[in-house]
């Protein structure tokens, strides 16, 4: 995420529960992925879990970007 995106999330997250929840979920997925990526060996289950986490993180990021685009348009 870019600094401007983080500013928007910080500015509107307090009043927009969905935006805040998506951001928290995105951060949680990032931490879970970092933990898996730090392992030197992944089991087949962990590899599958990593793929699922990446898909979920990307889907959440897309939703976040759509919401941030609406805030940018409303501010312009």
PDB file of N, CA, C and O in Angstrom:
ATOM      1  N   UNK A   1       0.839  -1.168   0.000  1.00  0.00           N
ATOM      2  CA  UNK A   1       0.000   0.000   0.000  1.00  0.00           C
ATOM      3  C   UNK A   1       0.892   1.242   0.000  1.00  0.00           C
ATOM      4  O   UNK A   1       1.957   1.272   0.617  1.00  0.00           O
ATOM      5  N   UNK A   2       0.430   2.238  -0.696  1.00  0.00           N
ATOM      6  CA  UNK A   2       1.167   3.494  -0.760  1.00  0.00           C
ATOM      7  C   UNK A   2       0.834   4.364   0.455  1.00  0.00           C
ATOM      8  O   UNK A   2      -0.161   4.140   1.144  1.00  0.00           O
ATOM      9  N   UNK A   3       1.677   5.348   0.696  1.00  0.00           N
ATOM     10  CA  UNK A   3       1.498   6.221   1.852  1.00  0.00           C
ATOM     11  C   UNK A   3       0.148   6.941   1.792  1.00  0.00           C
ATOM     12  O   UNK A   3      -0.506   7.115   2.820  1.00  0.00           O
ATOM     13  N   UNK A   4      -0.276   7.365   0.581  1.00  0.00           N
ATOM     14  CA  UNK A   4      -1.570   8.048   0.453  1.00  0.00           C
ATOM     15  C   UNK A   4      -2.721   7.120   0.823  1.00  0.00           C
ATOM     16  O   UNK A   4      -3.703   7.548   1.429  1.00  0.00           O
ATOM     17  N   UNK A   5      -2.594   5.841   0.451  1.00  0.00           N
ATOM     18  CA  UNK A   5      -3.620   4.865   0.803  1.00  0.00           C
ATOM     19  C   UNK A   5      -3.706   4.709   2.317  1.00  0.00           C
ATOM     20  O   UNK A   5      -4.794   4.660   2.891  1.00  0.00           O
ATOM     21  N   UNK A   6      -2.555   4.633   2.943  1.00  0.00           N
ATOM     22  CA  UNK A   6      -2.526   4.485   4.400  1.00  0.00           C
ATOM     23  C   UNK A   6      -3.123   5.714   5.087  1.00  0.00           C
ATOM     24  O   UNK A   6      -3.803   5.595   6.106  1.00  0.00           O
ATOM     25  N   UNK A   7      -2.863   6.889   4.521  1.00  0.00           N
ATOM     26  CA  UNK A   7      -3.450   8.117   5.079  1.00  0.00           C
ATOM     27  C   UNK A   7      -4.975   8.072   4.992  1.00  0.00           C
ATOM     28  O   UNK A   7      -5.671   8.420   5.946  1.00  0.00           O
ATOM     29  N   UNK A   8      -5.485   7.638   3.838  1.00  0.00           N
ATOM     30  CA  UNK A   8      -6.944   7.540   3.667  1.00  0.00           C
ATOM     31  C   UNK A   8      -7.553   6.537   4.634  1.00  0.00           C
ATOM     32  O   UNK A   8      -8.611   6.785   5.213  1.00  0.00           O
ATOM     33  N   UNK A   9      -6.887   5.412   4.805  1.00  0.00           N
ATOM     34  CA  UNK A   9      -7.385   4.388   5.730  1.00  0.00           C
ATOM     35  C   UNK A   9      -7.402   4.949   7.145  1.00  0.00           C
ATOM     36  O   UNK A   9      -8.365   4.754   7.886  1.00  0.00           O
ATOM     37  N   UNK A  10      -6.338   5.644   7.516  1.00  0.00           N
ATOM     38  CA  UNK A  10      -6.262   6.227   8.853  1.00  0.00           C
ATOM     39  C   UNK A  10      -7.338   7.299   9.048  1.00  0.00           C
ATOM     40  O   UNK A  10      -7.941   7.409  10.116  1.00  0.00           O
ATOM     41  N   UNK A  11      -7.565   8.091   7.985  1.00  0.00           N
ATOM     42  CA  UNK A  11      -8.531   9.191   8.061  1.00  0.00           C
ATOM     43  C   UNK A  11      -9.978   8.681   8.140  1.00  0.00           C
ATOM     44  O   UNK A  11     -10.787   9.223   8.893  1.00  0.00           O
ATOM     45  N   UNK A  12     -10.299   7.644   7.366  1.00  0.00           N
ATOM     46  CA  UNK A  12     -11.696   7.186   7.278  1.00  0.00           C
ATOM     47  C   UNK A  12     -11.966   5.888   8.044  1.00  0.00           C
ATOM     48  O   UNK A  12     -13.124   5.502   8.205  1.00  0.00           O
ATOM     49  N   UNK A  13     -10.948   5.230   8.505  1.00  0.00           N
ATOM     50  CA  UNK A  13     -11.119   3.951   9.186  1.00  0.00           C
ATOM     51  C   UNK A  13     -11.947   4.040  10.459  1.00  0.00           C
ATOM     52  O   UNK A  13     -12.663   3.101  10.807  1.00  0.00           O
ATOM     53  N   UNK A  14     -11.850   5.168  11.151  1.00  0.00           N
ATOM     54  CA  UNK A  14     -12.589   5.316  12.404  1.00  0.00           C
ATOM     55  C   UNK A  14     -14.093   5.386  12.167  1.00  0.00           C
ATOM     56  O   UNK A  14     -14.876   4.937  13.004  1.00  0.00           O
ATOM     57  N   UNK A  15     -14.495   5.946  11.035  1.00  0.00           N
ATOM     58  CA  UNK A  15     -15.929   6.106  10.759  1.00  0.00           C
ATOM     59  C   UNK A  15     -16.490   5.027   9.828  1.00  0.00           C
ATOM     60  O   UNK A  15     -17.705   4.853   9.736  1.00  0.00           O
ATOM     61  N   UNK A  16     -15.609   4.310   9.144  1.00  0.00           N
ATOM     62  CA  UNK A  16     -16.036   3.286   8.192  1.00  0.00           C
ATOM     63  C   UNK A  16     -15.572   1.915   8.703  1.00  0.00           C
ATOM     64  O   UNK A  16     -14.416   1.530   8.523  1.00  0.00           O
ATOM     65  N   UNK A  17     -16.490   1.192   9.338  1.00  0.00           N
ATOM     66  CA  UNK A  17     -16.155  -0.088   9.958  1.00  0.00           C
ATOM     67  C   UNK A  17     -15.695  -1.121   8.928  1.00  0.00           C
ATOM     68  O   UNK A  17     -14.818  -1.937   9.211  1.00  0.00           O
ATOM     69  N   UNK A  18     -16.288  -1.082   7.735  1.00  0.00           N
ATOM     70  CA  UNK A  18     -15.908  -2.055   6.704  1.00  0.00           C
ATOM     71  C   UNK A  18     -14.474  -1.800   6.232  1.00  0.00           C
ATOM     72  O   UNK A  18     -13.696  -2.736   6.049  1.00  0.00           O
ATOM     73  N   UNK A  19     -14.142  -0.540   6.041  1.00  0.00           N
ATOM     74  CA  UNK A  19     -12.779  -0.182   5.629  1.00  0.00           C
ATOM     75  C   UNK A  19     -11.776  -0.622   6.690  1.00  0.00           C
ATOM     76  O   UNK A  19     -10.728  -1.186   6.376  1.00  0.00           O
ATOM     77  N   UNK A  20     -12.108  -0.359   7.934  1.00  0.00           N
ATOM     78  CA  UNK A  20     -11.214  -0.734   9.038  1.00  0.00           C
ATOM     79  C   UNK A  20     -11.053  -2.248   9.116  1.00  0.00           C
ATOM     80  O   UNK A  20      -9.946  -2.751   9.310  1.00  0.00           O
ATOM     81  N   UNK A  21     -12.158  -2.968   8.966  1.00  0.00           N
ATOM     82  CA  UNK A  21     -12.111  -4.427   9.042  1.00  0.00           C
ATOM     83  C   UNK A  21     -11.292  -5.017   7.893  1.00  0.00           C
ATOM     84  O   UNK A  21     -10.518  -5.953   8.091  1.00  0.00           O
ATOM     85  N   UNK A  22     -11.469  -4.463   6.693  1.00  0.00           N
ATOM     86  CA  UNK A  22     -10.690  -4.941   5.542  1.00  0.00           C
ATOM     87  C   UNK A  22      -9.199  -4.695   5.741  1.00  0.00           C
ATOM     88  O   UNK A  22      -8.368  -5.541   5.412  1.00  0.00           O
ATOM     89  N   UNK A  23      -8.874  -3.526   6.282  1.00  0.00           N
ATOM     90  CA  UNK A  23      -7.466  -3.198   6.520  1.00  0.00           C
ATOM     91  C   UNK A  23      -6.863  -4.147   7.561  1.00  0.00           C
ATOM     92  O   UNK A  23      -5.755  -4.653   7.381  1.00  0.00           O
ATOM     93  N   UNK A  24      -7.597  -4.380   8.641  1.00  0.00           N
ATOM     94  CA  UNK A  24      -7.102  -5.289   9.685  1.00  0.00           C
ATOM     95  C   UNK A  24      -6.938  -6.705   9.154  1.00  0.00           C
ATOM     96  O   UNK A  24      -5.970  -7.392   9.481  1.00  0.00           O
ATOM     97  N   UNK A  25      -7.886  -7.134   8.336  1.00  0.00           N
ATOM     98  CA  UNK A  25      -7.810  -8.459   7.737  1.00  0.00           C
ATOM     99  C   UNK A  25      -6.602  -8.551   6.800  1.00  0.00           C
ATOM    100  O   UNK A  25      -5.887  -9.553   6.795  1.00  0.00           O
ATOM    101  N   UNK A  26      -6.384  -7.510   6.019  1.00  0.00           N
ATOM    102  CA  UNK A  26      -5.241  -7.463   5.098  1.00  0.00           C
ATOM    103  C   UNK A  26      -3.927  -7.577   5.881  1.00  0.00           C
ATOM    104  O   UNK A  26      -3.023  -8.314   5.486  1.00  0.00           O
ATOM    105  N   UNK A  27      -3.832  -6.853   6.976  1.00  0.00           N
ATOM    106  CA  UNK A  27      -2.620  -6.886   7.801  1.00  0.00           C
ATOM    107  C   UNK A  27      -2.429  -8.268   8.431  1.00  0.00           C
ATOM    108  O   UNK A  27      -1.310  -8.774   8.510  1.00  0.00           O
ATOM    109  N   UNK A  28      -3.525  -8.865   8.874  1.00  0.00           N
ATOM    110  CA  UNK A  28      -3.444 -10.196   9.483  1.00  0.00           C
ATOM    111  C   UNK A  28      -2.962 -11.220   8.470  1.00  0.00           C
ATOM    112  O   UNK A  28      -2.094 -12.037   8.777  1.00  0.00           O
ATOM    113  N   UNK A  29      -3.517 -11.184   7.265  1.00  0.00           N
ATOM    114  CA  UNK A  29      -3.070 -12.105   6.219  1.00  0.00           C
ATOM    115  C   UNK A  29      -1.596 -11.889   5.903  1.00  0.00           C
ATOM    116  O   UNK A  29      -0.863 -12.850   5.667  1.00  0.00           O
ATOM    117  N   UNK A  30      -1.162 -10.644   5.898  1.00  0.00           N
ATOM    118  CA  UNK A  30       0.243 -10.343   5.632  1.00  0.00           C
ATOM    119  C   UNK A  30       1.161 -10.962   6.679  1.00  0.00           C
ATOM    120  O   UNK A  30       2.212 -11.513   6.351  1.00  0.00           O
ATOM    121  N   UNK A  31       0.752 -10.866   7.944  1.00  0.00           N
ATOM    122  CA  UNK A  31       1.552 -11.447   9.030  1.00  0.00           C
ATOM    123  C   UNK A  31       1.589 -12.970   8.924  1.00  0.00           C
ATOM    124  O   UNK A  31       2.629 -13.593   9.138  1.00  0.00           O
ATOM    125  N   UNK A  32       0.443 -13.559   8.591  1.00  0.00           N
ATOM    126  CA  UNK A  32       0.383 -15.014   8.462  1.00  0.00           C
ATOM    127  C   UNK A  32       1.260 -15.487   7.303  1.00  0.00           C
ATOM    128  O   UNK A  32       1.942 -16.507   7.407  1.00  0.00           O
ATOM    129  N   UNK A  33       1.236 -14.739   6.200  1.00  0.00           N
ATOM    130  CA  UNK A  33       2.078 -15.093   5.052  1.00  0.00           C
ATOM    131  C   UNK A  33       3.554 -14.945   5.395  1.00  0.00           C
ATOM    132  O   UNK A  33       4.367 -15.791   5.023  1.00  0.00           O
ATOM    133  N   UNK A  34       3.901 -13.884   6.096  1.00  0.00           N
ATOM    134  CA  UNK A  34       5.304 -13.664   6.471  1.00  0.00           C
ATOM    135  C   UNK A  34       5.804 -14.807   7.354  1.00  0.00           C
ATOM    136  O   UNK A  34       6.944 -15.253   7.225  1.00  0.00           O
ATOM    137  N   UNK A  35       4.942 -15.268   8.242  1.00  0.00           N
ATOM    138  CA  UNK A  35       5.320 -16.368   9.126  1.00  0.00           C
ATOM    139  C   UNK A  35       5.579 -17.637   8.307  1.00  0.00           C
ATOM    140  O   UNK A  35       6.559 -18.345   8.541  1.00  0.00           O
ATOM    141  N   UNK A  36       4.698 -17.917   7.351  1.00  0.00           N
ATOM    142  CA  UNK A  36       4.885 -19.110   6.510  1.00  0.00           C
ATOM    143  C   UNK A  36       6.117 -18.960   5.619  1.00  0.00           C
ATOM    144  O   UNK A  36       6.872 -19.914   5.427  1.00  0.00           O
ATOM    145  N   UNK A  37       6.316 -17.758   5.078  1.00  0.00           N
ATOM    146  CA  UNK A  37       7.448 -17.538   4.173  1.00  0.00           C
ATOM    147  C   UNK A  37       8.788 -17.600   4.896  1.00  0.00           C
ATOM    148  O   UNK A  37       9.825 -17.811   4.268  1.00  0.00           O
ATOM    149  N   UNK A  38       8.768 -17.419   6.201  1.00  0.00           N
ATOM    150  CA  UNK A  38      10.022 -17.468   6.950  1.00  0.00           C
ATOM    151  C   UNK A  38      10.498 -18.900   7.191  1.00  0.00           C
ATOM    152  O   UNK A  38      11.642 -19.121   7.590  1.00  0.00           O
ATOM    153  N   UNK A  39       9.632 -19.852   6.952  1.00  0.00           N
ATOM    154  CA  UNK A  39      10.007 -21.247   7.156  1.00  0.00           C
ATOM    155  C   UNK A  39      10.893 -21.727   6.004  1.00  0.00           C
ATOM    156  O   UNK A  39      10.695 -21.348   4.850  1.00  0.00           O
ATOM    157  N   UNK A  40      11.858 -22.555   6.339  1.00  0.00           N
ATOM    158  CA  UNK A  40      12.749 -23.065   5.292  1.00  0.00           C
ATOM    159  C   UNK A  40      12.100 -24.190   4.485  1.00  0.00           C
ATOM    160  O   UNK A  40      12.481 -24.446   3.343  1.00  0.00           O
ATOM    161  N   UNK A  41      11.126 -24.850   5.086  1.00  0.00           N
ATOM    162  CA  UNK A  41      10.421 -25.929   4.385  1.00  0.00           C
ATOM    163  C   UNK A  41       8.937 -25.826   4.704  1.00  0.00           C
ATOM    164  O   UNK A  41       8.550 -25.617   5.854  1.00  0.00           O
ATOM    165  N   UNK A  42       8.115 -25.976   3.677  1.00  0.00           N
ATOM    166  CA  UNK A  42       6.666 -25.965   3.873  1.00  0.00           C
ATOM    167  C   UNK A  42       6.091 -27.326   3.502  1.00  0.00           C
ATOM    168  O   UNK A  42       6.452 -27.911   2.480  1.00  0.00           O
ATOM    169  N   UNK A  43       5.208 -27.809   4.334  1.00  0.00           N
ATOM    170  CA  UNK A  43       4.504 -29.050   4.020  1.00  0.00           C
ATOM    171  C   UNK A  43       3.498 -28.761   2.905  1.00  0.00           C
ATOM    172  O   UNK A  43       3.255 -27.605   2.557  1.00  0.00           O
ATOM    173  N   UNK A  44       2.932 -29.801   2.365  1.00  0.00           N
ATOM    174  CA  UNK A  44       1.932 -29.620   1.307  1.00  0.00           C
ATOM    175  C   UNK A  44       0.736 -28.821   1.831  1.00  0.00           C
ATOM    176  O   UNK A  44       0.177 -27.986   1.120  1.00  0.00           O
ATOM    177  N   UNK A  45       0.357 -29.083   3.067  1.00  0.00           N
ATOM    178  CA  UNK A  45      -0.756 -28.354   3.682  1.00  0.00           C
ATOM    179  C   UNK A  45      -0.411 -26.874   3.836  1.00  0.00           C
ATOM    180  O   UNK A  45      -1.242 -26.008   3.564  1.00  0.00           O
ATOM    181  N   UNK A  46       0.809 -26.590   4.270  1.00  0.00           N
ATOM    182  CA  UNK A  46       1.228 -25.199   4.455  1.00  0.00           C
ATOM    183  C   UNK A  46       1.331 -24.480   3.106  1.00  0.00           C
ATOM    184  O   UNK A  46       1.003 -23.298   2.999  1.00  0.00           O
ATOM    185  N   UNK A  47       1.784 -25.194   2.095  1.00  0.00           N
ATOM    186  CA  UNK A  47       1.866 -24.607   0.756  1.00  0.00           C
ATOM    187  C   UNK A  47       0.471 -24.243   0.262  1.00  0.00           C
ATOM    188  O   UNK A  47       0.263 -23.173  -0.310  1.00  0.00           O
ATOM    189  N   UNK A  48      -0.476 -25.138   0.487  1.00  0.00           N
ATOM    190  CA  UNK A  48      -1.858 -24.870   0.091  1.00  0.00           C
ATOM    191  C   UNK A  48      -2.426 -23.707   0.891  1.00  0.00           C
ATOM    192  O   UNK A  48      -3.128 -22.855   0.347  1.00  0.00           O
ATOM    193  N   UNK A  49      -2.121 -23.675   2.183  1.00  0.00           N
ATOM    194  CA  UNK A  49      -2.587 -22.589   3.051  1.00  0.00           C
ATOM    195  C   UNK A  49      -2.028 -21.252   2.558  1.00  0.00           C
ATOM    196  O   UNK A  49      -2.726 -20.238   2.559  1.00  0.00           O
ATOM    197  N   UNK A  50      -0.773 -21.264   2.142  1.00  0.00           N
ATOM    198  CA  UNK A  50      -0.147 -20.040   1.647  1.00  0.00           C
ATOM    199  C   UNK A  50      -0.851 -19.547   0.384  1.00  0.00           C
ATOM    200  O   UNK A  50      -1.096 -18.350   0.227  1.00  0.00           O
ATOM    201  N   UNK A  51      -1.170 -20.467  -0.501  1.00  0.00           N
ATOM    202  CA  UNK A  51      -1.890 -20.087  -1.731  1.00  0.00           C
ATOM    203  C   UNK A  51      -3.240 -19.480  -1.402  1.00  0.00           C
ATOM    204  O   UNK A  51      -3.629 -18.471  -1.991  1.00  0.00           O
ATOM    205  N   UNK A  52      -3.966 -20.090  -0.457  1.00  0.00           N
ATOM    206  CA  UNK A  52      -5.279 -19.577  -0.067  1.00  0.00           C
ATOM    207  C   UNK A  52      -5.164 -18.196   0.575  1.00  0.00           C
ATOM    208  O   UNK A  52      -5.971 -17.306   0.308  1.00  0.00           O
ATOM    209  N   UNK A  53      -4.153 -18.030   1.423  1.00  0.00           N
ATOM    210  CA  UNK A  53      -3.956 -16.727   2.077  1.00  0.00           C
ATOM    211  C   UNK A  53      -3.652 -15.646   1.049  1.00  0.00           C
ATOM    212  O   UNK A  53      -4.160 -14.529   1.148  1.00  0.00           O
ATOM    213  N   UNK A  54      -2.828 -15.976   0.068  1.00  0.00           N
ATOM    214  CA  UNK A  54      -2.498 -14.996  -0.972  1.00  0.00           C
ATOM    215  C   UNK A  54      -3.749 -14.599  -1.759  1.00  0.00           C
ATOM    216  O   UNK A  54      -3.940 -13.426  -2.081  1.00  0.00           O
ATOM    217  N   UNK A  55      -4.590 -15.571  -2.062  1.00  0.00           N
ATOM    218  CA  UNK A  55      -5.838 -15.269  -2.785  1.00  0.00           C
ATOM    219  C   UNK A  55      -6.747 -14.373  -1.947  1.00  0.00           C
ATOM    220  O   UNK A  55      -7.308 -13.400  -2.450  1.00  0.00           O
ATOM    221  N   UNK A  56      -6.886 -14.711  -0.666  1.00  0.00           N
ATOM    222  CA  UNK A  56      -7.740 -13.918   0.220  1.00  0.00           C
ATOM    223  C   UNK A  56      -7.188 -12.513   0.395  1.00  0.00           C
ATOM    224  O   UNK A  56      -7.939 -11.537   0.400  1.00  0.00           O
ATOM    225  N   UNK A  57      -5.867 -12.415   0.538  1.00  0.00           N
ATOM    226  CA  UNK A  57      -5.240 -11.104   0.714  1.00  0.00           C
ATOM    227  C   UNK A  57      -5.448 -10.242  -0.528  1.00  0.00           C
ATOM    228  O   UNK A  57      -5.760  -9.055  -0.424  1.00  0.00           O
ATOM    229  N   UNK A  58      -5.274 -10.842  -1.697  1.00  0.00           N
ATOM    230  CA  UNK A  58      -5.454 -10.102  -2.946  1.00  0.00           C
ATOM    231  C   UNK A  58      -6.907  -9.656  -3.115  1.00  0.00           C
ATOM    232  O   UNK A  58      -7.169  -8.526  -3.527  1.00  0.00           O
ATOM    233  N   UNK A  59      -7.846 -10.543  -2.797  1.00  0.00           N
ATOM    234  CA  UNK A  59      -9.269 -10.179  -2.903  1.00  0.00           C
ATOM    235  C   UNK A  59      -9.599  -9.024  -1.956  1.00  0.00           C
ATOM    236  O   UNK A  59     -10.334  -8.106  -2.319  1.00  0.00           O
ATOM    237  N   UNK A  60      -9.054  -9.077  -0.751  1.00  0.00           N
ATOM    238  CA  UNK A  60      -9.280  -8.000   0.209  1.00  0.00           C
ATOM    239  C   UNK A  60      -8.647  -6.701  -0.240  1.00  0.00           C
ATOM    240  O   UNK A  60      -9.212  -5.624  -0.051  1.00  0.00           O
ATOM    241  N   UNK A  61      -7.467  -6.807  -0.838  1.00  0.00           N
ATOM    242  CA  UNK A  61      -6.790  -5.603  -1.320  1.00  0.00           C
ATOM    243  C   UNK A  61      -7.585  -4.954  -2.445  1.00  0.00           C
ATOM    244  O   UNK A  61      -7.664  -3.728  -2.526  1.00  0.00           O
ATOM    245  N   UNK A  62      -8.167  -5.765  -3.305  1.00  0.00           N
ATOM    246  CA  UNK A  62      -8.998  -5.236  -4.386  1.00  0.00           C
ATOM    247  C   UNK A  62     -10.191  -4.483  -3.815  1.00  0.00           C
ATOM    248  O   UNK A  62     -10.524  -3.396  -4.288  1.00  0.00           O
ATOM    249  N   UNK A  63     -10.836  -5.055  -2.801  1.00  0.00           N
ATOM    250  CA  UNK A  63     -11.967  -4.380  -2.154  1.00  0.00           C
ATOM    251  C   UNK A  63     -11.510  -3.073  -1.498  1.00  0.00           C
ATOM    252  O   UNK A  63     -12.183  -2.046  -1.590  1.00  0.00           O
ATOM    253  N   UNK A  64     -10.357  -3.137  -0.838  1.00  0.00           N
ATOM    254  CA  UNK A  64      -9.817  -1.929  -0.201  1.00  0.00           C
ATOM    255  C   UNK A  64      -9.552  -0.843  -1.239  1.00  0.00           C
ATOM    256  O   UNK A  64      -9.902   0.319  -1.032  1.00  0.00           O
ATOM    257  N   UNK A  65      -8.938  -1.222  -2.345  1.00  0.00           N
ATOM    258  CA  UNK A  65      -8.627  -0.238  -3.383  1.00  0.00           C
ATOM    259  C   UNK A  65      -9.908   0.382  -3.943  1.00  0.00           C
ATOM    260  O   UNK A  65      -9.951   1.584  -4.205  1.00  0.00           O
ATOM    261  N   UNK A  66     -10.941  -0.423  -4.126  1.00  0.00           N
ATOM    262  CA  UNK A  66     -12.218   0.110  -4.623  1.00  0.00           C
ATOM    263  C   UNK A  66     -12.805   1.125  -3.636  1.00  0.00           C
ATOM    264  O   UNK A  66     -13.306   2.174  -4.041  1.00  0.00           O
ATOM    265  N   UNK A  67     -12.740   0.807  -2.355  1.00  0.00           N
ATOM    266  CA  UNK A  67     -13.254   1.733  -1.351  1.00  0.00           C
ATOM    267  C   UNK A  67     -12.416   3.010  -1.305  1.00  0.00           C
ATOM    268  O   UNK A  67     -12.957   4.110  -1.183  1.00  0.00           O
ATOM    269  N   UNK A  68     -11.104   2.860  -1.404  1.00  0.00           N
ATOM    270  CA  UNK A  68     -10.227   4.037  -1.380  1.00  0.00           C
ATOM    271  C   UNK A  68     -10.440   4.900  -2.621  1.00  0.00           C
ATOM    272  O   UNK A  68     -10.370   6.127  -2.548  1.00  0.00           O
ATOM    273  N   UNK A  69     -10.698   4.260  -3.754  1.00  0.00           N
ATOM    274  CA  UNK A  69     -10.991   5.027  -4.981  1.00  0.00           C
ATOM    275  C   UNK A  69     -12.234   5.893  -4.789  1.00  0.00           C
ATOM    276  O   UNK A  69     -12.265   7.035  -5.248  1.00  0.00           O
ATOM    277  N   UNK A  70     -13.248   5.370  -4.122  1.00  0.00           N
ATOM    278  CA  UNK A  70     -14.467   6.153  -3.862  1.00  0.00           C
ATOM    279  C   UNK A  70     -14.169   7.347  -2.960  1.00  0.00           C
ATOM    280  O   UNK A  70     -14.699   8.438  -3.173  1.00  0.00           O
ATOM    281  N   UNK A  71     -13.320   7.139  -1.953  1.00  0.00           N
ATOM    282  CA  UNK A  71     -12.956   8.267  -1.075  1.00  0.00           C
ATOM    283  C   UNK A  71     -12.154   9.307  -1.851  1.00  0.00           C
ATOM    284  O   UNK A  71     -12.339  10.508  -1.655  1.00  0.00           O
ATOM    285  N   UNK A  72     -11.258   8.844  -2.737  1.00  0.00           N
ATOM    286  CA  UNK A  72     -10.470   9.792  -3.537  1.00  0.00           C
ATOM    287  C   UNK A  72     -11.380  10.617  -4.443  1.00  0.00           C
ATOM    288  O   UNK A  72     -11.194  11.825  -4.594  1.00  0.00           O
ATOM    289  N   UNK A  73     -12.372   9.946  -5.045  1.00  0.00           N
ATOM    290  CA  UNK A  73     -13.297  10.656  -5.938  1.00  0.00           C
ATOM    291  C   UNK A  73     -14.141  11.664  -5.162  1.00  0.00           C
ATOM    292  O   UNK A  73     -14.427  12.754  -5.657  1.00  0.00           O
ATOM    293  N   UNK A  74     -14.533  11.299  -3.960  1.00  0.00           N
ATOM    294  CA  UNK A  74     -15.366  12.220  -3.168  1.00  0.00           C
ATOM    295  C   UNK A  74     -14.562  13.428  -2.683  1.00  0.00           C
ATOM    296  O   UNK A  74     -15.131  14.492  -2.438  1.00  0.00           O
ATOM    297  N   UNK A  75     -13.248  13.269  -2.545  1.00  0.00           N
ATOM    298  CA  UNK A  75     -12.403  14.368  -2.093  1.00  0.00           C
ATOM    299  C   UNK A  75     -11.969  15.273  -3.244  1.00  0.00           C
ATOM    300  O   UNK A  75     -11.548  16.408  -3.022  1.00  0.00           O
ATOM    301  N   UNK A  76     -12.074  14.765  -4.477  1.00  0.00           N
ATOM    302  CA  UNK A  76     -11.608  15.556  -5.636  1.00  0.00           C
ATOM    303  C   UNK A  76     -12.589  16.644  -6.022  1.00  0.00           C
ATOM    304  O   UNK A  76     -12.343  17.388  -6.971  1.00  0.00           O
TER     305      UNK A  76
END
